[in-house]
């Protein structure tokens, strides 16, 4: 799990605009921040996955991918990343989800 300082409070993002990258499974909103590190947040709607256990499983999987691969690489970017999950996520496996997120974050 990500350390608390790297988690993005979703309430602070409402109304902010940034650069948007779209994929078939994710929508990534990248916004500048004034901190010395990047923060990551994730939104998975009940319309996407109805059970909380499924939403939390996906969230944990994606945060572990971010923690392993991107915390050190994007340490000095000073940006907030908000990841919004698409309903198409139900159709693919966990490994494909991880690979797709890595591909999207590498575009930055």
N, C-alpha and C positions, 0 to 999 in steps of 0.2 A: 504494500500500500504506500502511496505517496506520503511524504512528510507533510504536516499541516501547512507549512509555509508555501508549499508548491501547489496547494489546492486553491482553486478559484471559487470564491463565494458567488454563486449564481445570481444572487440578488443585486450584487454590485454591477452586473453586466447589462441589466435590463435597460434598453434605450441607447446603448453604445453601439457605434458602427465601426466596422473595420473591414479588412480585406477578407473576402469570402472565397473559399475553395470548396468545390462540390464534387462529390464522388457518388457512385450508385448506392453506397451504404452509409456515408457520412456527409455532414455539412460542417466545415471547419471555419469558424469565425476567428480571425487573428486581429487582436487589438493591442495598441501600444500601452505600456504601463510605466510608472515612474519608479518602480522598484529595481533592485539590482539583479533580479532573477525572473525567470518565466513562471507563470502559473497555468494550471490546467484544470478545466471543468468539463463536466459531461452531463448531458440531458438525455434521458431515455423516458419517453412518454408511456403512460399506461396503454395508449392505443397501439404502441409498438409491441410491447410484451406485457401481458396482463398480470402475470405473477411477479411479485416483488423479488422472489428468489432468482428468477431468470434475469431480471434487470440488474440485480446486484452481481450475479455471476459474470455478465457481460462487462459491467463497470469494473470489477476487479481484474478481469482479464486484460482490458484495455489499459488500465492504469499500470499494470505490471509491465506491459509492452513499453509504455512511455518511460517508466522508471529504469528499465534495463537499457533502453536504446537512445533516449533523447534528453535525459536530464543533463548529462555532461556535454553533449554536442550543442545544445541550445541554451547553455547556461547564461551566456552574455547577451542573448537576444532582447531581453527586457520586454517581453510581450505576454499577453494573456491569450490562451487558446481555449475556445469553447467548442466542444465537439457535440454535435446534435446527431443522434442516431436515427436512421431511416427505417421504416417498417420492412424494407427488403432484407434486413439483417437476419430474419428468421430462416431464410432460405440457404444460408451458408454455414460452414463449420467454424469452429473456434480458430483453427489454423489459418483459414482464409480471412477471417476477421482481422487477425493480427497482421497478416501480410498486407492487407488492404490499408490498414491504418498506418503502417510503416511507410508504404508508398505515398500516401497522402501527406504525411508529415515531412517526408524527404523533399517534397516540392517547394518547401519554404526556403 
